[in-house]
Amino acid sequence: MDFGLIKSAAKQRPRTFTDLLHVTKLPRKTLNLRLRELCAGGVLIKDGHFYRLNGFSNDNQNRNFAKGLSNAFQNKKLRASLMLIALALFSCGSGYVLALFTSLPSVPIIHEPEVIGNFTMVLKVNGVADLYAWQVGVAYNSSQMRVLEITPGDFAGGDFPFFVNATDSVRNLLLIASSMRGDEEGKNGGGTLATITFGYYTEDYGIPKIASDQVFGTMLLNSKGEAIPIMESTLTLTSPEEP
């Protein structure tokens, strides 16, 4: 039982003698004796002040993790999904970390202007074949408005299970991304990708537009992970009343 406690603790990560005392709850003399026996038998290796299982290495773990990622990215469909989703999630995560710092008492709280009205815009895709994943940047003036709500459209809902968005990736940019999963074929035709509701602070505001030259670009990918050409009419961002 003593040996099992020690090996279990050292299996998680290299441990100091003090760490092992706290984890195993063994008496100091007993632990010292058991460690000598395990080291003599080649089960444990003492590396400086640390005891680790023979063969345990953080480098080995990192190599296995990297190998797993490499194998995963050999799948073009998975690579396409991860590329789009990860960008948006990283943006959300970055914003969360930033929020932690800006919420400290020493940082003044910045109050957003009052929203005096709102309007809705519809993001549509037209005439595409085998659309498996997509990412669209929408440029807007954050000093004039803010994003209130984003709803997946009928072209994306259900068939595109991954639907994410972020407004803190780049200033004045809304990033929306979505993807199918598995070995499904992409979608054909056209339809609504998302409906976006903006709240404005002033009556004299500029109309948001699709951004194609931002840090996070606009792109469409097919089920093979290949880029789908985007023509002038492929993506549109209009009010619901417009055709």
C-alpha positions as CSV (number, residue, x, y, z in Angstrom):
1,M,0.0,0.0,0.0
2,D,2.9,2.4,0.8
3,F,4.5,1.7,-2.5
4,G,1.2,2.3,-4.3
5,L,0.6,5.6,-2.7
6,I,4.1,6.8,-3.6
7,K,3.9,5.6,-7.2
8,S,0.5,7.1,-7.7
9,A,1.7,10.5,-6.5
10,A,4.9,10.4,-8.6
11,K,3.0,9.3,-11.7
12,Q,1.1,12.7,-11.8
13,R,4.3,14.7,-11.8
14,P,7.8,14.7,-10.2
15,R,7.5,15.3,-6.4
16,T,9.8,16.5,-3.7
17,F,10.1,14.7,-0.4
18,T,7.9,17.3,1.2
19,D,5.3,16.9,-1.5
20,L,5.2,13.2,-1.0
21,L,4.8,13.6,2.8
22,H,1.7,15.7,2.3
23,V,0.2,13.5,-0.5
24,T,0.9,10.0,1.0
25,K,0.4,11.0,4.7
26,L,3.2,8.4,5.5
27,P,5.5,8.9,8.5
28,R,8.8,10.6,7.5
29,K,10.9,7.6,8.4
30,T,8.6,5.2,6.5
31,L,8.5,7.4,3.4
32,N,12.3,7.7,3.4
33,L,12.7,4.0,3.6
34,R,10.2,3.3,0.9
35,L,11.8,5.9,-1.4
36,R,15.2,4.2,-1.0
37,E,13.7,0.8,-1.8
38,L,11.9,2.2,-4.9
39,C,15.0,4.0,-6.1
40,A,17.1,0.9,-5.6
41,G,14.6,-1.2,-7.5
42,G,14.6,1.2,-10.4
43,V,11.0,2.2,-10.0
44,L,11.8,5.8,-9.0
45,I,14.6,8.1,-10.0
46,K,15.9,10.9,-7.8
47,D,16.6,13.9,-9.9
48,G,18.0,16.7,-7.7
49,H,15.3,17.3,-5.0
50,F,12.6,15.5,-7.1
51,Y,11.5,11.9,-7.2
52,R,9.9,10.8,-10.5
53,L,8.8,7.5,-12.0
54,N,11.4,5.9,-14.2
55,G,10.5,6.9,-17.8
56,F,8.4,9.9,-16.7
57,S,9.2,13.0,-18.6
58,N,7.4,16.2,-19.3
59,D,9.2,16.3,-22.6
60,N,7.7,12.9,-23.5
61,Q,4.2,14.2,-22.6
62,N,4.7,17.3,-24.7
63,R,5.9,15.2,-27.7
64,N,2.9,12.9,-27.4
65,F,0.6,15.9,-27.2
66,A,2.2,17.5,-30.2
67,K,2.0,14.2,-32.1
68,G,-1.7,14.0,-31.3
69,L,-2.3,17.5,-32.6
70,S,-0.3,16.7,-35.7
71,N,-2.4,13.6,-36.4
72,A,-5.6,15.6,-35.8
73,F,-4.6,18.3,-38.3
74,Q,-4.1,15.7,-41.0
75,N,-7.9,15.5,-41.2
76,K,-8.7,18.5,-43.5
77,K,-12.3,18.7,-42.2
78,L,-11.2,18.8,-38.6
79,R,-8.4,21.3,-39.5
80,A,-11.0,23.6,-41.1
81,S,-13.3,23.4,-38.1
82,L,-10.5,24.0,-35.6
83,M,-9.0,26.9,-37.5
84,L,-12.3,28.8,-37.5
85,I,-13.6,27.9,-34.1
86,A,-10.2,28.3,-32.3
87,L,-9.8,31.8,-33.7
88,A,-13.1,32.9,-32.3
89,L,-12.7,31.1,-29.0
90,F,-9.2,32.6,-28.6
91,S,-10.8,36.0,-29.1
92,C,-13.4,35.3,-26.5
93,G,-10.8,34.0,-24.1
94,S,-8.5,37.0,-24.6
95,G,-11.5,39.2,-23.8
96,Y,-12.2,37.2,-20.7
97,V,-8.6,37.6,-19.5
98,L,-8.7,41.3,-20.3
99,A,-12.0,41.6,-18.4
100,L,-10.3,40.1,-15.3
101,F,-7.7,42.9,-15.4
102,T,-10.1,45.7,-16.2
103,S,-12.4,44.6,-13.3
104,L,-9.7,45.3,-10.7
105,P,-10.6,48.0,-8.2
106,S,-7.7,50.2,-9.3
107,V,-9.0,50.4,-12.9
108,P,-11.9,52.9,-13.5
109,I,-15.1,51.4,-14.8
110,I,-15.9,52.7,-18.3
111,H,-19.7,53.1,-18.9
112,E,-20.9,52.6,-22.4
113,P,-23.1,55.3,-23.9
114,E,-26.9,54.8,-23.7
115,V,-28.5,52.9,-26.6
116,I,-31.2,55.1,-28.1
117,G,-32.4,52.6,-30.7
118,N,-31.5,49.4,-32.6
119,F,-31.5,47.9,-36.1
120,T,-31.1,44.5,-37.6
121,M,-28.9,43.2,-40.4
122,V,-29.0,39.8,-42.2
123,L,-25.8,38.0,-43.3
124,K,-26.5,35.8,-46.3
125,V,-24.5,33.5,-48.5
126,N,-25.5,32.9,-52.1
127,G,-24.7,30.3,-54.7
128,V,-22.2,28.2,-52.9
129,A,-21.3,24.5,-53.3
130,D,-20.1,22.2,-50.5
131,L,-19.9,24.9,-47.8
132,Y,-18.4,23.2,-44.7
133,A,-17.1,26.0,-42.6
134,W,-17.2,29.8,-42.8
135,Q,-15.9,32.9,-41.0
136,V,-17.1,36.4,-41.6
137,G,-15.8,39.7,-40.2
138,V,-18.3,42.6,-39.9
139,A,-16.8,46.1,-39.6
140,Y,-18.7,48.6,-37.5
141,N,-18.0,51.8,-35.6
142,S,-18.0,50.8,-31.9
143,S,-18.1,54.5,-30.9
144,Q,-21.5,54.7,-32.6
145,M,-23.0,51.3,-31.8
146,R,-22.6,47.9,-30.1
147,V,-23.7,44.4,-30.9
148,L,-26.8,43.4,-29.0
149,E,-27.6,40.0,-30.3
150,I,-26.4,37.4,-32.9
151,T,-28.7,34.6,-34.0
152,P,-27.7,31.7,-36.3
153,G,-29.7,31.7,-39.6
154,D,-31.7,29.0,-41.3
155,F,-28.7,28.1,-43.5
156,A,-26.5,27.6,-40.4
157,G,-28.9,26.4,-37.7
158,G,-28.7,22.7,-36.9
159,D,-26.4,21.8,-39.8
160,F,-23.6,24.0,-38.5
161,P,-23.4,22.8,-34.8
162,F,-20.4,25.1,-34.0
163,F,-21.5,28.7,-34.0
164,V,-19.3,31.3,-32.2
165,N,-18.8,35.0,-32.3
166,A,-16.5,37.6,-30.7
167,T,-16.4,41.4,-30.7
168,D,-13.0,41.8,-28.9
169,S,-10.7,40.2,-31.4
170,V,-10.0,43.5,-33.3
171,R,-11.4,46.9,-32.5
172,N,-14.5,47.8,-34.6
173,L,-14.8,44.2,-35.8
174,L,-17.4,41.5,-35.1
175,L,-16.1,38.0,-35.9
176,I,-18.6,35.2,-36.6
177,A,-17.6,31.7,-37.4
178,S,-19.4,28.4,-37.9
179,S,-18.6,24.9,-39.0
180,M,-20.0,21.4,-39.6
181,R,-18.4,18.4,-38.1
182,G,-17.4,14.9,-39.0
183,D,-17.5,13.4,-42.5
184,E,-20.6,15.3,-43.6
185,E,-20.8,16.9,-47.0
186,G,-21.0,20.7,-47.2
187,K,-24.1,22.7,-47.8
188,N,-25.2,23.9,-51.3
189,G,-27.1,26.9,-52.4
190,G,-27.8,30.0,-50.3
191,G,-29.5,31.3,-47.2
192,T,-29.1,33.2,-44.0
193,L,-25.9,32.6,-42.0
194,A,-26.7,35.0,-39.1
195,T,-29.0,37.8,-38.0
196,I,-27.3,40.6,-36.1
197,T,-28.9,43.3,-34.0
198,F,-27.0,46.5,-33.3
199,G,-27.9,49.1,-30.8
200,Y,-26.9,52.6,-31.7
201,Y,-25.9,55.6,-29.6
202,T,-26.5,58.3,-32.2
203,E,-28.9,58.8,-35.1
204,D,-26.0,59.6,-37.4
205,Y,-24.3,56.2,-37.5
206,G,-22.5,54.3,-40.3
207,I,-23.8,51.1,-41.8
208,P,-21.8,47.9,-40.8
209,K,-20.1,46.2,-43.7
210,I,-18.4,42.8,-44.4
211,A,-14.7,43.1,-43.8
212,S,-12.3,41.3,-46.1
213,D,-9.0,43.0,-45.1
214,Q,-8.9,42.7,-41.3
215,V,-6.6,40.7,-39.1
216,F,-9.3,38.0,-39.0
217,G,-10.4,37.7,-42.6
218,T,-13.6,36.5,-44.2
219,M,-13.4,33.0,-45.7
220,L,-15.5,30.1,-46.8
221,L,-14.1,26.5,-46.8
222,N,-15.4,23.4,-48.5
223,S,-15.4,19.8,-47.0
224,K,-11.9,19.3,-48.3
225,G,-10.6,22.3,-46.4
226,E,-10.2,24.3,-49.6
227,A,-11.1,28.0,-49.9
228,I,-14.3,28.7,-51.8
229,P,-13.9,31.8,-54.0
230,I,-15.9,34.8,-52.7
231,M,-17.4,37.0,-55.4
232,E,-19.2,40.3,-54.9
233,S,-22.5,38.6,-54.6
234,T,-21.4,35.5,-52.6
235,L,-21.8,37.2,-49.2
236,T,-24.3,40.0,-48.4
237,L,-25.1,42.1,-45.3
238,T,-28.4,43.9,-45.6
239,S,-31.4,44.9,-43.6
240,P,-34.3,42.4,-43.5
241,E,-36.4,44.6,-45.8
242,E,-33.8,44.6,-48.6
243,P,-33.9,41.7,-51.2
